């Protein structure tokens, strides 16, 4: 869509992630703006993005995004992935004349609400190692002590959970255990710095060694999307469309999970890019 063209009354919004994590963001956008035509694109052919070198990830996202924008002409795109946001947003914004909304660790609000001034940022190893993440801590942590905790397996476990595959309590508990610190100041707030993690939120709460506040970035992302689009038009009855780049047909368990996010089987498309 040309940046100078008027945005239609019921604009298309594309939500993009490497896998299923962005569904947590899609859900919040759908709840806030019933007038939007929503398209969810999972680049599951190369999930997880963290295994790619930076240049390869940028090239991959730029290529897939070019195809998706040409096909669906969205008024706005959400990059529902911390790793992809930090690396690809400057490239995408320079190339395409539409707004892009990214995802970053919610360190500022987490520190603002923490009573013990001890928070953890639970993220993928790729997000933990980014200079951008450390810059956010430097800028917004204030007097908070911030523990960066990289989990290699929590995002794949969330994917497995939605697909009806094994994701045991022991596996999940092992991944979140390092985020709970009590060595003078006790962790009371955990930033979910990967959009996959809220897919497991109820299990995270149940498996936590003690109660904490879990900070999910999705509601803030949805509010940002709403602020960049015109006043809502009439509510739509159109279903959400979902795309998968792997070309693999979702199994019955995943289809049941997708239905919970408003995606019907007939609206699933395999695009193979």
Secondary structure, DSSP 8 states (H G I E B T S, - for coil): --TTS---TT-EEEEEESSSTTHHHHHHHHHH-TT-EEEEEE-GGG--GGGS-HHHHHHHHHHHHHHHHHHH--SEEEE--HHHHHHHHHHHHHH-SSEEE-----HHHHHHH-SSSEEEEEE-HHHHH-HHHHHHHHHH-TT-EEEEEE-SSHHHHHHHHHTT----HHHHHHHHGGG--BSSSB--EEEE-STTGGGGHHHHHHH-SS--EEEESHHHHHHHHHHHS-S--S------EEEETT-----HHHHHHHHTTT--GGGEEE---
